[in-house]
Amino acid sequence: MQHKTSSSHFSKYGAVYDHPIDLSSTNMICREGEATIKESFSLFNCFDCEVYIEVQSGMAALIVSETAETDTFQVFAVHRYVKLKPFVYFQVAAVSSHITYRLITEAEYISAPQLITPAYQYNRILPQIRVKEILGYYYAIRDSGYCFEGEAHSYYELTYVDRGTLITEIDGVEYELQERDLIIYGPDQFHNQKIRNGNSCSYVTVLFEMDTDNSHVEYLLNKVFPYSKKIYHLMKTLVNESSSFTPYMDSLVLCLFQEIIIRLLQSEYVTAEPDKKPVTDARQNYHNELLEQILTYIDNTIYEPITVGEICQKFSMSRSSLQILFNENLDQTPKKYINELKLEKSRQLISEGRYTISEIALMLGFNSIHYFSRAFTQKYNMAPTEYSKTIFKS
């Protein structure tokens, strides 16, 4: 977080005050200053007396240090008027496009400007990557033996496996994606996809254009990103929001997808930390395996009226232990997970067009068509019948 000049962190350099100095009643002099945005500073001011800085227009930051060494400088957002202590090295930086300020000192002073090497780099808060546009996104359900012979295109493509296993080949190298893994294809990368006999797979595909440089792109390509709790929840939210048809839905989906890309980039640095606690200790392994077994069981029995009590009995655990396991790993209760999975499955079945709404409700163990319709509408902001019309219309 940034600190302001009114925070306690600034006290070693100076203080703030509320009212502008009346020069007519003091033996002080004033210089009018202005600045525009720049990112590199090599010349810093230093006075043998107190210095008063009064920003008149725009938003400014103060770069300060007690020594003239590049790595010792700190940045503070200018809040209120600022009084600097003597012998503090400083520079006023423009945060907004243009600033004006008054620099006030005693009439007699000694100034010792200092040229530092290397120059101090002021890091503005700017996007390092930007997802310009989502060209398309869809949910696909593929049966055993599916084979897509391949293509290359000028945009990026992300594939996230929801269920099953997917085999893909990029420029002659084969990758295997398990449930909740994802992969990104870069522009002009030839790739194909297939599903082994005896398996099936459902996955999300997002086609997008992105502005970034090659140093970031290299972290995203030619690798499988394994299951991540953060990515899982972001993908789940993205899928849900993309079906909500609420105002600003497209803008929200774009923001969620950009966060996914940023989280993937961050994962490269998080996993590289040497002092990070390993996630593969015995206790975590046990919890991961237990959760995976429970999720597989729920998935296999999703067409039955499964209860939390049955899961506890099946895996010899208490309700509270099951709640903790789900809350810590999935941020939701077991009951909510089951209900949302049933609704996701119902949407898939509606998309296939092989069953009526009543048949789907019955297949998934809902007590009545009315309860199913109400739950579906609450989650997707439209009734199942309305959703089916949008599918077949497109």
C-alpha positions in Angstrom: 0.0 0.0 0.0 1.1 3.6 -0.6 1.7 5.9 2.3 0.6 9.5 2.5 2.6 12.4 3.9 0.1 12.6 6.7 1.0 9.1 7.9 3.3 8.2 10.7 5.8 6.7 8.2 6.6 10.2 6.9 7.5 11.6 10.3 11.2 10.9 9.9 11.2 13.3 6.9 8.8 16.0 8.1 5.2 16.8 8.8 2.0 18.2 7.3 0.1 21.5 8.0 -3.3 22.7 7.1 -3.1 26.4 6.1 -0.9 28.0 3.4 1.9 30.2 4.6 1.3 34.0 4.5 4.5 35.2 3.0 3.7 38.9 3.9 4.2 38.2 7.6 7.4 36.1 7.3 10.9 36.5 6.2 10.6 33.7 3.6 10.8 33.3 -0.1 8.7 31.3 -2.5 9.4 29.7 -5.9 6.6 28.6 -8.2 7.1 25.2 -9.6 5.4 22.9 -12.1 5.9 19.4 -13.3 4.5 16.9 -15.8 4.6 13.1 -15.6 8.1 11.5 -15.8 9.4 8.1 -14.6 13.1 8.8 -14.1 14.7 11.2 -11.5 18.4 11.8 -11.2 18.5 15.3 -9.7 17.3 15.8 -6.1 17.0 19.0 -4.0 18.5 19.4 -0.5 18.4 22.5 1.7 20.0 23.3 5.1 16.7 24.6 6.3 13.1 23.5 6.5 11.3 23.4 3.2 7.6 24.0 2.8 5.8 22.4 -0.2 2.3 23.5 -1.1 0.7 21.8 -4.1 -1.7 24.2 -5.8 -3.1 22.0 -8.6 -3.0 18.4 -9.7 -2.0 15.3 -7.7 1.6 15.0 -6.6 4.0 12.5 -4.9 7.0 13.3 -2.9 10.2 11.2 -3.4 12.4 11.6 -0.2 15.4 10.1 1.5 17.9 11.0 4.2 20.8 9.9 2.0 21.5 10.4 -1.7 21.5 6.7 -2.5 19.0 5.5 -5.1 17.7 2.4 -3.2 16.9 4.5 -0.1 14.3 6.8 -1.6 10.6 6.4 -0.5 7.5 7.7 -2.2 4.6 9.4 -0.4 1.4 10.7 -1.8 1.2 14.4 -1.0 -1.7 14.9 1.4 -2.2 18.5 2.7 0.7 20.9 2.8 4.2 19.5 3.6 7.0 20.7 5.8 10.4 18.9 5.2 13.2 18.7 7.7 16.6 20.2 6.8 19.0 18.0 4.8 16.3 15.8 3.3 16.8 14.9 -0.3 13.6 15.3 -2.2 11.9 15.7 -5.6 8.2 16.5 -6.4 6.7 14.1 -8.9 3.6 14.7 -10.9 1.0 11.9 -10.5 -1.7 13.6 -12.6 -0.7 14.9 -16.0 0.3 18.4 -14.7 0.9 19.9 -11.3 1.8 23.3 -9.9 3.2 23.9 -6.4 4.9 26.5 -4.2 8.3 25.7 -2.7 9.0 28.0 0.3 12.2 28.4 2.3 13.9 30.9 4.5 15.4 33.9 2.7 18.9 32.7 3.5 19.8 29.1 2.9 22.3 26.8 1.4 21.1 24.5 -1.4 23.0 21.3 -2.3 21.4 19.6 -5.3 22.5 16.1 -5.7 22.9 14.1 -9.0 22.3 10.4 -8.2 23.4 7.4 -10.3 21.6 5.3 -11.3 18.5 7.5 -11.6 15.5 6.7 -9.4 12.7 5.0 -11.3 9.3 6.2 -10.2 6.8 3.3 -10.8 3.4 4.5 -11.8 0.5 2.2 -11.3 -0.1 1.2 -14.9 -1.3 -2.1 -16.4 1.5 -4.4 -17.5 -0.9 -6.5 -19.5 -4.3 -5.7 -20.9 -6.9 -8.0 -22.3 -8.2 -5.9 -25.2 -11.2 -8.1 -26.1 -12.8 -11.4 -25.6 -13.5 -12.7 -29.1 -15.7 -15.6 -27.9 -16.2 -18.1 -25.1 -18.1 -21.3 -25.0 -18.6 -24.5 -23.0 -18.0 -27.8 -24.9 -18.9 -31.3 -24.0 -16.9 -33.9 -25.9 -17.4 -37.7 -26.0 -14.9 -40.6 -26.1 -12.7 -40.6 -29.2 -13.2 -36.9 -30.0 -10.4 -35.5 -32.2 -9.8 -32.0 -33.4 -7.1 -32.1 -36.1 -5.8 -28.7 -35.2 -5.4 -25.0 -36.2 -3.3 -21.9 -35.7 -4.8 -18.4 -35.5 -3.7 -14.8 -34.8 -5.2 -14.5 -31.3 -4.8 -16.2 -27.9 -6.9 -19.1 -26.7 -7.4 -20.5 -23.2 -8.8 -23.9 -22.5 -9.9 -24.8 -19.0 -10.9 -28.5 -18.3 -14.1 -28.7 -16.2 -14.5 -32.4 -16.2 -12.5 -35.3 -17.6 -9.1 -35.4 -19.3 -8.0 -33.6 -22.5 -5.0 -34.3 -24.6 -3.6 -31.4 -26.7 -0.5 -31.0 -28.8 1.3 -27.6 -29.4 3.8 -27.4 -32.2 4.5 -31.2 -31.9 4.7 -31.4 -28.1 1.9 -33.3 -26.3 0.3 -32.1 -23.0 -2.3 -33.8 -20.8 -4.9 -31.7 -19.0 -6.6 -33.2 -16.0 -9.8 -31.8 -14.4 -9.4 -28.1 -13.5 -6.1 -27.7 -15.4 -5.8 -25.1 -18.1 -3.5 -24.2 -21.0 -3.1 -21.1 -23.2 -2.3 -21.2 -26.9 -0.4 -18.2 -28.3 -0.9 -16.5 -31.6 0.2 -18.6 -34.6 0.8 -21.7 -32.4 -0.5 -24.8 -34.1 -2.5 -26.9 -31.7 -4.9 -29.9 -31.7 -7.1 -31.6 -29.1 -8.3 -35.1 -28.6 -10.0 -37.4 -26.0 -8.8 -40.9 -25.4 -11.2 -43.8 -25.9 -13.3 -44.6 -22.9 -13.1 -41.0 -21.6 -15.2 -37.9 -22.0 -14.4 -34.2 -21.3 -16.1 -30.9 -20.8 -14.2 -27.7 -21.0 -14.3 -23.9 -21.3 -12.7 -22.1 -24.2 -12.0 -18.4 -24.3 -10.6 -16.7 -27.4 -9.0 -13.3 -26.7 -6.7 -10.5 -27.8 -4.1 -9.1 -25.3 -1.6 -6.3 -25.2 1.7 -7.3 -23.4 5.3 -7.8 -24.1 7.2 -11.0 -24.8 8.7 -11.2 -21.2 5.2 -11.7 -19.8 3.9 -14.0 -22.6 6.7 -16.6 -22.1 5.3 -17.4 -18.7 1.9 -18.2 -20.1 2.7 -20.5 -23.0 3.8 -24.1 -23.5 2.8 -25.3 -20.1 -0.1 -26.8 -18.2 -1.3 -24.7 -15.2 -2.5 -27.2 -12.6 -5.5 -26.7 -10.2 -5.5 -23.5 -8.3 -8.1 -22.5 -5.8 -8.1 -18.9 -6.9 -8.3 -19.7 -10.6 -11.1 -22.3 -10.0 -13.3 -19.7 -8.3 -12.5 -17.1 -10.9 -13.4 -19.5 -13.7 -16.6 -20.5 -11.9 -17.6 -16.9 -11.4 -16.8 -16.1 -15.0 -19.0 -18.9 -16.3 -21.8 -18.0 -14.0 -21.7 -14.3 -14.9 -21.5 -14.9 -18.6 -24.9 -16.6 -18.3 -26.4 -14.0 -16.1 -27.5 -11.5 -18.8 -27.4 -8.7 -16.3 -26.3 -5.1 -17.1 -22.5 -4.7 -17.6 -22.1 -8.4 -17.7 -19.6 -8.2 -20.6 -17.5 -5.7 -18.7 -17.4 -7.9 -15.6 -16.5 -11.0 -17.6 -13.6 -9.1 -19.2 -12.4 -7.9 -15.7 -12.6 -11.5 -14.3 -10.7 -12.9 -17.3 -8.0 -10.3 -17.0 -7.6 -11.2 -13.3 -7.3 -14.9 -14.3 -4.4 -14.0 -16.6 -2.7 -11.9 -13.9 -3.1 -14.7 -11.3 -1.5 -17.1 -13.7 1.5 -14.7 -14.1 1.7 -14.3 -10.4 1.8 -18.0 -9.9 5.2 -18.1 -11.5 6.6 -15.9 -8.8 4.7 -17.4 -5.9 5.9 -21.0 -6.6 9.4 -19.7 -7.1 9.7 -18.3 -3.5 12.3 -20.4 -1.7 10.8 -19.9 1.8 7.3 -20.8 0.8 5.8 -23.6 2.9 5.4 -26.7 0.7 1.9 -27.6 -0.2 2.8 -31.2 -0.5 3.2 -32.1 3.2 1.4 -35.2 4.4 -1.6 -33.4 5.9 -2.3 -31.3 2.8 -1.9 -34.4 0.6 -4.4 -36.2 2.7 -6.9 -33.4 2.5 -6.4 -33.0 -1.2 -6.9 -36.7 -1.9 -9.9 -36.8 0.4 -11.5 -33.8 -1.3 -10.9 -35.3 -4.7 -12.5 -38.6 -3.7 -15.5 -36.7 -2.4 -15.9 -34.6 -5.5 -15.6 -37.6 -7.7 -18.2 -39.4 -5.6 -20.6 -36.4 -5.9 -20.0 -36.2 -9.7 -20.7 -39.9 -10.1 -23.9 -39.7 -8.1 -25.1 -36.3 -9.3 -28.2 -37.9 -10.9 -29.3 -39.1 -7.4 -30.8 -37.1 -4.5 -27.5 -37.1 -2.6 -27.4 -35.6 0.9 -24.6 -34.3 3.1 -25.3 -37.0 5.6 -24.7 -39.7 3.0 -21.3 -38.2 2.2 -20.3 -38.1 5.8 -21.3 -41.7 6.2 -19.6 -42.8 3.0 -16.2 -41.2 4.0 -16.5 -41.7 7.8 -16.3 -38.0 8.8 -18.4 -35.6 10.8 -20.5 -32.8 9.3 -18.3 -30.2 10.8 -15.1 -31.8 9.3 -16.8 -31.9 5.9 -17.9 -28.3 6.2 -14.3 -27.2 7.1 -12.9 -29.2 4.2 -15.2 -27.5 1.7 -15.0 -24.0 3.1 -11.2 -24.0 3.2 -10.7 -25.4 -0.3 -13.8 -24.4 -2.3 -15.2 -21.4 -0.2 -18.6 -22.9 -0.1 -20.6 -25.5 1.9 -21.1 -29.1 0.6 -24.8 -28.5 0.1 -24.2 -25.4 -2.0 -21.5 -27.2 -4.1 -24.0 -30.1 -4.8 -26.8 -27.7 -5.8 -24.6 -25.6 -8.0 -23.2 -28.7 -9.7 -26.7 -30.0 -10.4 -27.6 -26.6 -11.9 -24.4 -26.6 -14.1 -25.3 -30.1 -15.2 -28.8 -29.1 -16.0 -27.6 -26.3 -18.2 -25.4 -28.8 -20.1 -28.3 -31.1 -20.5 -30.5 -28.3 -21.8 -27.8 -27.3 -24.3 -27.7 -30.9 -25.6 -31.4 -30.7 -26.4 -32.2 -34.3 -25.8 -34.4 -34.0 -22.8 -37.4 -31.9 -21.7 -37.1 -29.5 -18.7 -39.2 -31.9 -16.6 -37.0 -34.9 -17.5 -33.9 -33.0 -16.6 -35.3 -31.9 -13.2 -36.3 -35.5 -12.5 -32.9 -36.9 -13.7 -31.0 -34.6 -11.3 -33.1 -35.5 -8.3 -35.0 -32.2 -7.8 -38.2 -32.7 -5.8 -40.4 -30.8 -8.3 -40.2 -29.0 -11.6 -41.2 -25.8 -9.8 -38.3 -26.0 -7.3 -35.9 -26.7 -10.1 -37.1 -23.8 -12.2 -36.9 -21.4 -9.2 -33.3 -22.5 -8.4 -32.3 -22.2 -12.0 -33.8 -18.8 -12.4 -32.1 -17.6 -9.2 -28.7 -18.7 -10.4 -28.9 -17.7 -14.1 -31.5 -14.9 -14.0 -33.7 -16.7 -16.5 -36.0 -19.6 -16.4 -34.9 -23.0 -17.9 -37.4 -22.6 -20.7 -36.0 -19.1 -21.6 -32.4 -20.5 -21.5 -33.3 -23.3 -23.9 -34.7 -20.7 -26.3 -31.5 -18.7 -26.3 -29.5 -21.9 -27.0 -31.5 -23.1 -29.9 -31.9 -19.6 -31.3 -28.1 -19.2 -31.5 
